[in-house]
Amino acid sequence: MEITFTEIIGYIASFVVLISFLMKQMNHLRIINLIGCFLFVIYGVLLHYSIPVILTNTVIIIINVYYLVKARKKP
């Protein structure tokens, strides 16, 4: 049984999201999680547009970006 390119992207995305939860600083967690979610969006597209995967991770990306911008604006 061969691992496909799509599965590799899914495994990498899972690993990156998992690693994000090991971060102590919230901004680092959000940045790493954002990368993992972006990979999950790619994974969802490679799964012939899996809407639940794409939609959920797109919303998480938006949330992460919102809080990163908000933290950056803080004096």
mmCIF file of the N, C-alpha and C atoms, coordinates in Angstrom:
data_MODEL
# 
_entry.id   MODEL 
# 
loop_
_atom_site.group_PDB 
_atom_site.id 
_atom_site.type_symbol 
_atom_site.label_atom_id 
_atom_site.label_alt_id 
_atom_site.label_comp_id 
_atom_site.label_asym_id 
_atom_site.label_entity_id 
_atom_site.label_seq_id 
_atom_site.pdbx_PDB_ins_code 
_atom_site.Cartn_x 
_atom_site.Cartn_y 
_atom_site.Cartn_z 
_atom_site.occupancy 
_atom_site.B_iso_or_equiv 
_atom_site.pdbx_formal_charge 
_atom_site.auth_seq_id 
_atom_site.auth_comp_id 
_atom_site.auth_asym_id 
_atom_site.auth_atom_id 
_atom_site.pdbx_PDB_model_num 
ATOM 1   N N  . MET A 1 1  ? 0.836   -1.180 0.000  1.00 0.00 ? 1  MET A N  1 
ATOM 2   C CA . MET A 1 1  ? 0.000   0.000  0.000  1.00 0.00 ? 1  MET A CA 1 
ATOM 3   C C  . MET A 1 1  ? 0.884   1.248  0.000  1.00 0.00 ? 1  MET A C  1 
ATOM 4   N N  . GLU A 1 2  ? 0.706   2.067  -1.005 1.00 0.00 ? 2  GLU A N  1 
ATOM 5   C CA . GLU A 1 2  ? 1.502   3.288  -1.137 1.00 0.00 ? 2  GLU A CA 1 
ATOM 6   C C  . GLU A 1 2  ? 0.797   4.472  -0.487 1.00 0.00 ? 2  GLU A C  1 
ATOM 7   N N  . ILE A 1 3  ? 1.606   5.357  0.066  1.00 0.00 ? 3  ILE A N  1 
ATOM 8   C CA . ILE A 1 3  ? 1.072   6.602  0.611  1.00 0.00 ? 3  ILE A CA 1 
ATOM 9   C C  . ILE A 1 3  ? 1.016   7.612  -0.521 1.00 0.00 ? 3  ILE A C  1 
ATOM 10  N N  . THR A 1 4  ? -0.134  8.248  -0.696 1.00 0.00 ? 4  THR A N  1 
ATOM 11  C CA . THR A 1 4  ? -0.293  9.214  -1.782 1.00 0.00 ? 4  THR A CA 1 
ATOM 12  C C  . THR A 1 4  ? 0.195   10.594 -1.338 1.00 0.00 ? 4  THR A C  1 
ATOM 13  N N  . PHE A 1 5  ? 0.384   11.453 -2.324 1.00 0.00 ? 5  PHE A N  1 
ATOM 14  C CA . PHE A 1 5  ? 0.777   12.842 -2.051 1.00 0.00 ? 5  PHE A CA 1 
ATOM 15  C C  . PHE A 1 5  ? -0.252  13.515 -1.149 1.00 0.00 ? 5  PHE A C  1 
ATOM 16  N N  . THR A 1 6  ? -1.518  13.249 -1.416 1.00 0.00 ? 6  THR A N  1 
ATOM 17  C CA . THR A 1 6  ? -2.595  13.826 -0.618 1.00 0.00 ? 6  THR A CA 1 
ATOM 18  C C  . THR A 1 6  ? -2.474  13.393 0.845  1.00 0.00 ? 6  THR A C  1 
ATOM 19  N N  . GLU A 1 7  ? -2.209  12.118 1.079  1.00 0.00 ? 7  GLU A N  1 
ATOM 20  C CA . GLU A 1 7  ? -2.047  11.630 2.451  1.00 0.00 ? 7  GLU A CA 1 
ATOM 21  C C  . GLU A 1 7  ? -0.836  12.260 3.130  1.00 0.00 ? 7  GLU A C  1 
ATOM 22  N N  . ILE A 1 8  ? 0.231   12.458 2.390  1.00 0.00 ? 8  ILE A N  1 
ATOM 23  C CA . ILE A 1 8  ? 1.433   13.098 2.947  1.00 0.00 ? 8  ILE A CA 1 
ATOM 24  C C  . ILE A 1 8  ? 1.096   14.500 3.433  1.00 0.00 ? 8  ILE A C  1 
ATOM 25  N N  . ILE A 1 9  ? 0.360   15.261 2.612  1.00 0.00 ? 9  ILE A N  1 
ATOM 26  C CA . ILE A 1 9  ? -0.055  16.612 3.012  1.00 0.00 ? 9  ILE A CA 1 
ATOM 27  C C  . ILE A 1 9  ? -0.921  16.541 4.270  1.00 0.00 ? 9  ILE A C  1 
ATOM 28  N N  . GLY A 1 10 ? -1.824  15.594 4.335  1.00 0.00 ? 10 GLY A N  1 
ATOM 29  C CA . GLY A 1 10 ? -2.675  15.424 5.512  1.00 0.00 ? 10 GLY A CA 1 
ATOM 30  C C  . GLY A 1 10 ? -1.873  15.102 6.761  1.00 0.00 ? 10 GLY A C  1 
ATOM 31  N N  . TYR A 1 11 ? -0.887  14.221 6.635  1.00 0.00 ? 11 TYR A N  1 
ATOM 32  C CA . TYR A 1 11 ? -0.043  13.874 7.780  1.00 0.00 ? 11 TYR A CA 1 
ATOM 33  C C  . TYR A 1 11 ? 0.797   15.064 8.232  1.00 0.00 ? 11 TYR A C  1 
ATOM 34  N N  . ILE A 1 12 ? 1.346   15.791 7.274  1.00 0.00 ? 12 ILE A N  1 
ATOM 35  C CA . ILE A 1 12 ? 2.151   16.975 7.622  1.00 0.00 ? 12 ILE A CA 1 
ATOM 36  C C  . ILE A 1 12 ? 1.269   18.013 8.319  1.00 0.00 ? 12 ILE A C  1 
ATOM 37  N N  . ALA A 1 13 ? 0.074   18.243 7.785  1.00 0.00 ? 13 ALA A N  1 
ATOM 38  C CA . ALA A 1 13 ? -0.853  19.200 8.391  1.00 0.00 ? 13 ALA A CA 1 
ATOM 39  C C  . ALA A 1 13 ? -1.186  18.788 9.825  1.00 0.00 ? 13 ALA A C  1 
ATOM 40  N N  . SER A 1 14 ? -1.472  17.524 10.030 1.00 0.00 ? 14 SER A N  1 
ATOM 41  C CA . SER A 1 14 ? -1.774  17.023 11.381 1.00 0.00 ? 14 SER A CA 1 
ATOM 42  C C  . SER A 1 14 ? -0.600  17.227 12.320 1.00 0.00 ? 14 SER A C  1 
ATOM 43  N N  . PHE A 1 15 ? 0.592   16.929 11.845 1.00 0.00 ? 15 PHE A N  1 
ATOM 44  C CA . PHE A 1 15 ? 1.798   17.078 12.656 1.00 0.00 ? 15 PHE A CA 1 
ATOM 45  C C  . PHE A 1 15 ? 2.029   18.542 13.039 1.00 0.00 ? 15 PHE A C  1 
ATOM 46  N N  . VAL A 1 16 ? 1.852   19.446 12.080 1.00 0.00 ? 16 VAL A N  1 
ATOM 47  C CA . VAL A 1 16 ? 2.071   20.870 12.343 1.00 0.00 ? 16 VAL A CA 1 
ATOM 48  C C  . VAL A 1 16 ? 1.050   21.389 13.360 1.00 0.00 ? 16 VAL A C  1 
ATOM 49  N N  . VAL A 1 17 ? -0.216  21.003 13.214 1.00 0.00 ? 17 VAL A N  1 
ATOM 50  C CA . VAL A 1 17 ? -1.228  21.434 14.180 1.00 0.00 ? 17 VAL A CA 1 
ATOM 51  C C  . VAL A 1 17 ? -0.904  20.864 15.563 1.00 0.00 ? 17 VAL A C  1 
ATOM 52  N N  . LEU A 1 18 ? -0.486  19.616 15.617 1.00 0.00 ? 18 LEU A N  1 
ATOM 53  C CA . LEU A 1 18 ? -0.109  19.008 16.889 1.00 0.00 ? 18 LEU A CA 1 
ATOM 54  C C  . LEU A 1 18 ? 1.057   19.759 17.532 1.00 0.00 ? 18 LEU A C  1 
ATOM 55  N N  . ILE A 1 19 ? 2.065   20.082 16.751 1.00 0.00 ? 19 ILE A N  1 
ATOM 56  C CA . ILE A 1 19 ? 3.233   20.817 17.253 1.00 0.00 ? 19 ILE A CA 1 
ATOM 57  C C  . ILE A 1 19 ? 2.812   22.199 17.766 1.00 0.00 ? 19 ILE A C  1 
ATOM 58  N N  . SER A 1 20 ? 1.826   22.808 17.117 1.00 0.00 ? 20 SER A N  1 
ATOM 59  C CA . SER A 1 20 ? 1.400   24.152 17.540 1.00 0.00 ? 20 SER A CA 1 
ATOM 60  C C  . SER A 1 20 ? 0.942   24.157 18.994 1.00 0.00 ? 20 SER A C  1 
ATOM 61  N N  . PHE A 1 21 ? 0.368   23.071 19.451 1.00 0.00 ? 21 PHE A N  1 
ATOM 62  C CA . PHE A 1 21 ? -0.128  23.016 20.828 1.00 0.00 ? 21 PHE A CA 1 
ATOM 63  C C  . PHE A 1 21 ? 0.977   22.816 21.862 1.00 0.00 ? 21 PHE A C  1 
ATOM 64  N N  . LEU A 1 22 ? 2.191   22.630 21.398 1.00 0.00 ? 22 LEU A N  1 
ATOM 65  C CA . LEU A 1 22 ? 3.331   22.529 22.308 1.00 0.00 ? 22 LEU A CA 1 
ATOM 66  C C  . LEU A 1 22 ? 3.969   23.893 22.565 1.00 0.00 ? 22 LEU A C  1 
ATOM 67  N N  . MET A 1 23 ? 3.511   24.922 21.844 1.00 0.00 ? 23 MET A N  1 
ATOM 68  C CA . MET A 1 23 ? 4.071   26.259 21.991 1.00 0.00 ? 23 MET A CA 1 
ATOM 69  C C  . MET A 1 23 ? 3.611   26.883 23.307 1.00 0.00 ? 23 MET A C  1 
ATOM 70  N N  . LYS A 1 24 ? 4.515   27.581 23.966 1.00 0.00 ? 24 LYS A N  1 
ATOM 71  C CA . LYS A 1 24 ? 4.177   28.250 25.227 1.00 0.00 ? 24 LYS A CA 1 
ATOM 72  C C  . LYS A 1 24 ? 3.619   29.644 24.987 1.00 0.00 ? 24 LYS A C  1 
ATOM 73  N N  . GLN A 1 25 ? 4.111   30.322 23.956 1.00 0.00 ? 25 GLN A N  1 
ATOM 74  C CA . GLN A 1 25 ? 3.627   31.669 23.652 1.00 0.00 ? 25 GLN A CA 1 
ATOM 75  C C  . GLN A 1 25 ? 2.451   31.582 22.684 1.00 0.00 ? 25 GLN A C  1 
ATOM 76  N N  . MET A 1 26 ? 1.391   32.313 23.005 1.00 0.00 ? 26 MET A N  1 
ATOM 77  C CA . MET A 1 26 ? 0.162   32.254 22.220 1.00 0.00 ? 26 MET A CA 1 
ATOM 78  C C  . MET A 1 26 ? 0.384   32.662 20.761 1.00 0.00 ? 26 MET A C  1 
ATOM 79  N N  . ASN A 1 27 ? 1.197   33.689 20.520 1.00 0.00 ? 27 ASN A N  1 
ATOM 80  C CA . ASN A 1 27 ? 1.435   34.106 19.133 1.00 0.00 ? 27 ASN A CA 1 
ATOM 81  C C  . ASN A 1 27 ? 2.121   33.010 18.329 1.00 0.00 ? 27 ASN A C  1 
ATOM 82  N N  . HIS A 1 28 ? 3.066   32.318 18.944 1.00 0.00 ? 28 HIS A N  1 
ATOM 83  C CA . HIS A 1 28 ? 3.737   31.213 18.242 1.00 0.00 ? 28 HIS A CA 1 
ATOM 84  C C  . HIS A 1 28 ? 2.747   30.087 17.947 1.00 0.00 ? 28 HIS A C  1 
ATOM 85  N N  . LEU A 1 29 ? 1.896   29.795 18.930 1.00 0.00 ? 29 LEU A N  1 
ATOM 86  C CA . LEU A 1 29 ? 0.869   28.772 18.727 1.00 0.00 ? 29 LEU A CA 1 
ATOM 87  C C  . LEU A 1 29 ? -0.008  29.147 17.539 1.00 0.00 ? 29 LEU A C  1 
ATOM 88  N N  . ARG A 1 30 ? -0.453  30.403 17.504 1.00 0.00 ? 30 ARG A N  1 
ATOM 89  C CA . ARG A 1 30 ? -1.343  30.834 16.421 1.00 0.00 ? 30 ARG A CA 1 
ATOM 90  C C  . ARG A 1 30 ? -0.664  30.781 15.054 1.00 0.00 ? 30 ARG A C  1 
ATOM 91  N N  . ILE A 1 31 ? 0.587   31.168 14.978 1.00 0.00 ? 31 ILE A N  1 
ATOM 92  C CA . ILE A 1 31 ? 1.306   31.158 13.698 1.00 0.00 ? 31 ILE A CA 1 
ATOM 93  C C  . ILE A 1 31 ? 1.493   29.730 13.198 1.00 0.00 ? 31 ILE A C  1 
ATOM 94  N N  . ILE A 1 32 ? 1.949   28.842 14.061 1.00 0.00 ? 32 ILE A N  1 
ATOM 95  C CA . ILE A 1 32 ? 2.171   27.448 13.658 1.00 0.00 ? 32 ILE A CA 1 
ATOM 96  C C  . ILE A 1 32 ? 0.836   26.785 13.328 1.00 0.00 ? 32 ILE A C  1 
ATOM 97  N N  . ASN A 1 33 ? -0.192  27.061 14.131 1.00 0.00 ? 33 ASN A N  1 
ATOM 98  C CA . ASN A 1 33 ? -1.512  26.513 13.870 1.00 0.00 ? 33 ASN A CA 1 
ATOM 99  C C  . ASN A 1 33 ? -2.068  27.020 12.543 1.00 0.00 ? 33 ASN A C  1 
ATOM 100 N N  . LEU A 1 34 ? -1.826  28.290 12.244 1.00 0.00 ? 34 LEU A N  1 
ATOM 101 C CA . LEU A 1 34 ? -2.264  28.876 10.981 1.00 0.00 ? 34 LEU A CA 1 
ATOM 102 C C  . LEU A 1 34 ? -1.642  28.127 9.796  1.00 0.00 ? 34 LEU A C  1 
ATOM 103 N N  . ILE A 1 35 ? -0.356  27.809 9.908  1.00 0.00 ? 35 ILE A N  1 
ATOM 104 C CA . ILE A 1 35 ? 0.331   27.055 8.846  1.00 0.00 ? 35 ILE A CA 1 
ATOM 105 C C  . ILE A 1 35 ? -0.297  25.671 8.697  1.00 0.00 ? 35 ILE A C  1 
ATOM 106 N N  . GLY A 1 36 ? -0.547  25.010 9.833  1.00 0.00 ? 36 GLY A N  1 
ATOM 107 C CA . GLY A 1 36 ? -1.184  23.697 9.784  1.00 0.00 ? 36 GLY A CA 1 
ATOM 108 C C  . GLY A 1 36 ? -2.569  23.743 9.160  1.00 0.00 ? 36 GLY A C  1 
ATOM 109 N N  . CYS A 1 37 ? -3.338  24.752 9.515  1.00 0.00 ? 37 CYS A N  1 
ATOM 110 C CA . CYS A 1 37 ? -4.678  24.896 8.948  1.00 0.00 ? 37 CYS A CA 1 
ATOM 111 C C  . CYS A 1 37 ? -4.630  25.176 7.449  1.00 0.00 ? 37 CYS A C  1 
ATOM 112 N N  . PHE A 1 38 ? -3.655  25.968 7.028  1.00 0.00 ? 38 PHE A N  1 
ATOM 113 C CA . PHE A 1 38 ? -3.486  26.226 5.598  1.00 0.00 ? 38 PHE A CA 1 
ATOM 114 C C  . PHE A 1 38 ? -3.182  24.917 4.863  1.00 0.00 ? 38 PHE A C  1 
ATOM 115 N N  . LEU A 1 39 ? -2.335  24.084 5.462  1.00 0.00 ? 39 LEU A N  1 
ATOM 116 C CA . LEU A 1 39 ? -2.044  22.777 4.859  1.00 0.00 ? 39 LEU A CA 1 
ATOM 117 C C  . LEU A 1 39 ? -3.300  21.908 4.820  1.00 0.00 ? 39 LEU A C  1 
ATOM 118 N N  . PHE A 1 40 ? -4.145  22.014 5.853  1.00 0.00 ? 40 PHE A N  1 
ATOM 119 C CA . PHE A 1 40 ? -5.397  21.270 5.844  1.00 0.00 ? 40 PHE A CA 1 
ATOM 120 C C  . PHE A 1 40 ? -6.342  21.763 4.751  1.00 0.00 ? 40 PHE A C  1 
ATOM 121 N N  . VAL A 1 41 ? -6.325  23.054 4.464  1.00 0.00 ? 41 VAL A N  1 
ATOM 122 C CA . VAL A 1 41 ? -7.138  23.567 3.350  1.00 0.00 ? 41 VAL A CA 1 
ATOM 123 C C  . VAL A 1 41 ? -6.649  22.953 2.040  1.00 0.00 ? 41 VAL A C  1 
ATOM 124 N N  . ILE A 1 42 ? -5.342  22.910 1.850  1.00 0.00 ? 42 ILE A N  1 
ATOM 125 C CA . ILE A 1 42 ? -4.777  22.268 0.647  1.00 0.00 ? 42 ILE A CA 1 
ATOM 126 C C  . ILE A 1 42 ? -5.189  20.805 0.610  1.00 0.00 ? 42 ILE A C  1 
ATOM 127 N N  . TYR A 1 43 ? -5.095  20.139 1.753  1.00 0.00 ? 43 TYR A N  1 
ATOM 128 C CA . TYR A 1 43 ? -5.503  18.735 1.861  1.00 0.00 ? 43 TYR A CA 1 
ATOM 129 C C  . TYR A 1 43 ? -6.970  18.568 1.460  1.00 0.00 ? 43 TYR A C  1 
ATOM 130 N N  . GLY A 1 44 ? -7.836  19.455 1.951  1.00 0.00 ? 44 GLY A N  1 
ATOM 131 C CA . GLY A 1 44 ? -9.253  19.404 1.597  1.00 0.00 ? 44 GLY A CA 1 
ATOM 132 C C  . GLY A 1 44 ? -9.489  19.582 0.109  1.00 0.00 ? 44 GLY A C  1 
ATOM 133 N N  . VAL A 1 45 ? -8.712  20.458 -0.513 1.00 0.00 ? 45 VAL A N  1 
ATOM 134 C CA . VAL A 1 45 ? -8.822  20.649 -1.968 1.00 0.00 ? 45 VAL A CA 1 
ATOM 135 C C  . VAL A 1 45 ? -8.368  19.383 -2.694 1.00 0.00 ? 45 VAL A C  1 
ATOM 136 N N  . LEU A 1 46 ? -7.275  18.797 -2.220 1.00 0.00 ? 46 LEU A N  1 
ATOM 137 C CA . LEU A 1 46 ? -6.764  17.573 -2.849 1.00 0.00 ? 46 LEU A CA 1 
ATOM 138 C C  . LEU A 1 46 ? -7.717  16.390 -2.675 1.00 0.00 ? 46 LEU A C  1 
ATOM 139 N N  . LEU A 1 47 ? -8.590  16.473 -1.677 1.00 0.00 ? 47 LEU A N  1 
ATOM 140 C CA . LEU A 1 47 ? -9.615  15.433 -1.477 1.00 0.00 ? 47 LEU A CA 1 
ATOM 141 C C  . LEU A 1 47 ? -10.848 15.718 -2.331 1.00 0.00 ? 47 LEU A C  1 
ATOM 142 N N  . HIS A 1 48 ? -10.651 16.390 -3.422 1.00 0.00 ? 48 HIS A N  1 
ATOM 143 C CA . HIS A 1 48 ? -11.734 16.750 -4.346 1.00 0.00 ? 48 HIS A CA 1 
ATOM 144 C C  . HIS A 1 48 ? -12.744 17.663 -3.668 1.00 0.00 ? 48 HIS A C  1 
ATOM 145 N N  . TYR A 1 49 ? -12.194 18.699 -3.038 1.00 0.00 ? 49 TYR A N  1 
ATOM 146 C CA . TYR A 1 49 ? -12.977 19.757 -2.406 1.00 0.00 ? 49 TYR A CA 1 
ATOM 147 C C  . TYR A 1 49 ? -13.862 19.240 -1.268 1.00 0.00 ? 49 TYR A C  1 
ATOM 148 N N  . SER A 1 50 ? -13.203 18.734 -0.242 1.00 0.00 ? 50 SER A N  1 
ATOM 149 C CA . SER A 1 50 ? -13.907 18.315 0.973  1.00 0.00 ? 50 SER A CA 1 
ATOM 150 C C  . SER A 1 50 ? -14.312 19.577 1.743  1.00 0.00 ? 50 SER A C  1 
ATOM 151 N N  . ILE A 1 51 ? -15.548 19.979 1.576  1.00 0.00 ? 51 ILE A N  1 
ATOM 152 C CA . ILE A 1 51 ? -16.041 21.234 2.143  1.00 0.00 ? 51 ILE A CA 1 
ATOM 153 C C  . ILE A 1 51 ? -15.885 21.295 3.663  1.00 0.00 ? 51 ILE A C  1 
ATOM 154 N N  . PRO A 1 52 ? -16.197 20.234 4.423  1.00 0.00 ? 52 PRO A N  1 
ATOM 155 C CA . PRO A 1 52 ? -16.016 20.342 5.883  1.00 0.00 ? 52 PRO A CA 1 
ATOM 156 C C  . PRO A 1 52 ? -14.571 20.633 6.286  1.00 0.00 ? 52 PRO A C  1 
ATOM 157 N N  . VAL A 1 53 ? -13.624 20.011 5.632  1.00 0.00 ? 53 VAL A N  1 
ATOM 158 C CA . VAL A 1 53 ? -12.206 20.239 5.947  1.00 0.00 ? 53 VAL A CA 1 
ATOM 159 C C  . VAL A 1 53 ? -11.804 21.657 5.559  1.00 0.00 ? 53 VAL A C  1 
ATOM 160 N N  . ILE A 1 54 ? -12.179 22.074 4.370  1.00 0.00 ? 54 ILE A N  1 
ATOM 161 C CA . ILE A 1 54 ? -11.821 23.403 3.873  1.00 0.00 ? 54 ILE A CA 1 
ATOM 162 C C  . ILE A 1 54 ? -12.480 24.491 4.711  1.00 0.00 ? 54 ILE A C  1 
ATOM 163 N N  . LEU A 1 55 ? -13.772 24.362 4.969  1.00 0.00 ? 55 LEU A N  1 
ATOM 164 C CA . LEU A 1 55 ? -14.519 25.392 5.685  1.00 0.00 ? 55 LEU A CA 1 
ATOM 165 C C  . LEU A 1 55 ? -14.022 25.553 7.125  1.00 0.00 ? 55 LEU A C  1 
ATOM 166 N N  . THR A 1 56 ? -13.898 24.450 7.837  1.00 0.00 ? 56 THR A N  1 
ATOM 167 C CA . THR A 1 56 ? -13.454 24.508 9.228  1.00 0.00 ? 56 THR A CA 1 
ATOM 168 C C  . THR A 1 56 ? -12.084 25.159 9.348  1.00 0.00 ? 56 THR A C  1 
ATOM 169 N N  . ASN A 1 57 ? -11.156 24.743 8.522  1.00 0.00 ? 57 ASN A N  1 
ATOM 170 C CA . ASN A 1 57 ? -9.800  25.260 8.630  1.00 0.00 ? 57 ASN A CA 1 
ATOM 171 C C  . ASN A 1 57 ? -9.675  26.689 8.113  1.00 0.00 ? 57 ASN A C  1 
ATOM 172 N N  . THR A 1 58 ? -10.500 27.072 7.158  1.00 0.00 ? 58 THR A N  1 
ATOM 173 C CA . THR A 1 58 ? -10.520 28.461 6.713  1.00 0.00 ? 58 THR A CA 1 
ATOM 174 C C  . THR A 1 58 ? -11.004 29.376 7.834  1.00 0.00 ? 58 THR A C  1 
ATOM 175 N N  . VAL A 1 59 ? -12.027 28.944 8.561  1.00 0.00 ? 59 VAL A N  1 
ATOM 176 C CA . VAL A 1 59 ? -12.527 29.736 9.689  1.00 0.00 ? 59 VAL A CA 1 
ATOM 177 C C  . VAL A 1 59 ? -11.455 29.837 10.778 1.00 0.00 ? 59 VAL A C  1 
ATOM 178 N N  . ILE A 1 60 ? -10.754 28.750 11.053 1.00 0.00 ? 60 ILE A N  1 
ATOM 179 C CA . ILE A 1 60 ? -9.682  28.786 12.058 1.00 0.00 ? 60 ILE A CA 1 
ATOM 180 C C  . ILE A 1 60 ? -8.555  29.721 11.615 1.00 0.00 ? 60 ILE A C  1 
ATOM 181 N N  . ILE A 1 61 ? -8.247  29.731 10.330 1.00 0.00 ? 61 ILE A N  1 
ATOM 182 C CA . ILE A 1 61 ? -7.231  30.654 9.805  1.00 0.00 ? 61 ILE A CA 1 
ATOM 183 C C  . ILE A 1 61 ? -7.668  32.094 10.066 1.00 0.00 ? 61 ILE A C  1 
ATOM 184 N N  . ILE A 1 62 ? -8.916  32.405 9.769  1.00 0.00 ? 62 ILE A N  1 
ATOM 185 C CA . ILE A 1 62 ? -9.436  33.764 9.973  1.00 0.00 ? 62 ILE A CA 1 
ATOM 186 C C  . ILE A 1 62 ? -9.352  34.146 11.457 1.00 0.00 ? 62 ILE A C  1 
ATOM 187 N N  . ILE A 1 63 ? -9.716  33.226 12.335 1.00 0.00 ? 63 ILE A N  1 
ATOM 188 C CA . ILE A 1 63 ? -9.642  33.492 13.780 1.00 0.00 ? 63 ILE A CA 1 
ATOM 189 C C  . ILE A 1 63 ? -8.206  33.745 14.203 1.00 0.00 ? 63 ILE A C  1 
ATOM 190 N N  . ASN A 1 64 ? -7.281  32.909 13.741 1.00 0.00 ? 64 ASN A N  1 
ATOM 191 C CA . ASN A 1 64 ? -5.866  33.092 14.090 1.00 0.00 ? 64 ASN A CA 1 
ATOM 192 C C  . ASN A 1 64 ? -5.338  34.430 13.589 1.00 0.00 ? 64 ASN A C  1 
ATOM 193 N N  . VAL A 1 65 ? -5.667  34.793 12.361 1.00 0.00 ? 65 VAL A N  1 
ATOM 194 C CA . VAL A 1 65 ? -5.208  36.068 11.802 1.00 0.00 ? 65 VAL A CA 1 
ATOM 195 C C  . VAL A 1 65 ? -5.797  37.228 12.598 1.00 0.00 ? 65 VAL A C  1 
ATOM 196 N N  . TYR A 1 66 ? -7.076  37.144 12.938 1.00 0.00 ? 66 TYR A N  1 
ATOM 197 C CA . TYR A 1 66 ? -7.725  38.194 13.724 1.00 0.00 ? 66 TYR A CA 1 
ATOM 198 C C  . TYR A 1 66 ? -6.973  38.434 15.035 1.00 0.00 ? 66 TYR A C  1 
ATOM 199 N N  . TYR A 1 67 ? -6.706  37.374 15.776 1.00 0.00 ? 67 TYR A N  1 
ATOM 200 C CA . TYR A 1 67 ? -6.042  37.533 17.068 1.00 0.00 ? 67 TYR A CA 1 
ATOM 201 C C  . TYR A 1 67 ? -4.573  37.929 16.929 1.00 0.00 ? 67 TYR A C  1 
ATOM 202 N N  . LEU A 1 68 ? -3.909  37.504 15.864 1.00 0.00 ? 68 LEU A N  1 
ATOM 203 C CA . LEU A 1 68 ? -2.529  37.943 15.638 1.00 0.00 ? 68 LEU A CA 1 
ATOM 204 C C  . LEU A 1 68 ? -2.475  39.438 15.334 1.00 0.00 ? 68 LEU A C  1 
ATOM 205 N N  . VAL A 1 69 ? -3.408  39.914 14.520 1.00 0.00 ? 69 VAL A N  1 
ATOM 206 C CA . VAL A 1 69 ? -3.464  41.358 14.196 1.00 0.00 ? 69 VAL A CA 1 
ATOM 207 C C  . VAL A 1 69 ? -3.828  42.137 15.447 1.00 0.00 ? 69 VAL A C  1 
ATOM 208 N N  . LYS A 1 70 ? -4.793  41.647 16.213 1.00 0.00 ? 70 LYS A N  1 
ATOM 209 C CA . LYS A 1 70 ? -5.207  42.307 17.448 1.00 0.00 ? 70 LYS A CA 1 
ATOM 210 C C  . LYS A 1 70 ? -4.035  42.398 18.439 1.00 0.00 ? 70 LYS A C  1 
ATOM 211 N N  . ALA A 1 71 ? -3.263  41.350 18.573 1.00 0.00 ? 71 ALA A N  1 
ATOM 212 C CA . ALA A 1 71 ? -2.117  41.344 19.485 1.00 0.00 ? 71 ALA A CA 1 
ATOM 213 C C  . ALA A 1 71 ? -1.038  42.292 19.005 1.00 0.00 ? 71 ALA A C  1 
ATOM 214 N N  . ARG A 1 72 ? -0.892  42.426 17.710 1.00 0.00 ? 72 ARG A N  1 
ATOM 215 C CA . ARG A 1 72 ? 0.128   43.313 17.154 1.00 0.00 ? 72 ARG A CA 1 
ATOM 216 C C  . ARG A 1 72 ? -0.220  44.790 17.384 1.00 0.00 ? 72 ARG A C  1 
ATOM 217 N N  . LYS A 1 73 ? -1.521  45.098 17.392 1.00 0.00 ? 73 LYS A N  1 
ATOM 218 C CA . LYS A 1 73 ? -1.968  46.480 17.592 1.00 0.00 ? 73 LYS A CA 1 
ATOM 219 C C  . LYS A 1 73 ? -1.931  46.914 19.038 1.00 0.00 ? 73 LYS A C  1 
ATOM 220 N N  . LYS A 1 74 ? -1.805  45.949 19.941 1.00 0.00 ? 74 LYS A N  1 
ATOM 221 C CA . LYS A 1 74 ? -1.773  46.272 21.379 1.00 0.00 ? 74 LYS A CA 1 
ATOM 222 C C  . LYS A 1 74 ? -0.550  47.102 21.707 1.00 0.00 ? 74 LYS A C  1 
ATOM 223 N N  . PRO A 1 75 ? -0.729  48.185 22.509 1.00 0.00 ? 75 PRO A N  1 
ATOM 224 C CA . PRO A 1 75 ? 0.419   49.040 22.857 1.00 0.00 ? 75 PRO A CA 1 
ATOM 225 C C  . PRO A 1 75 ? 1.367   48.370 23.830 1.00 0.00 ? 75 PRO A C  1 
# 
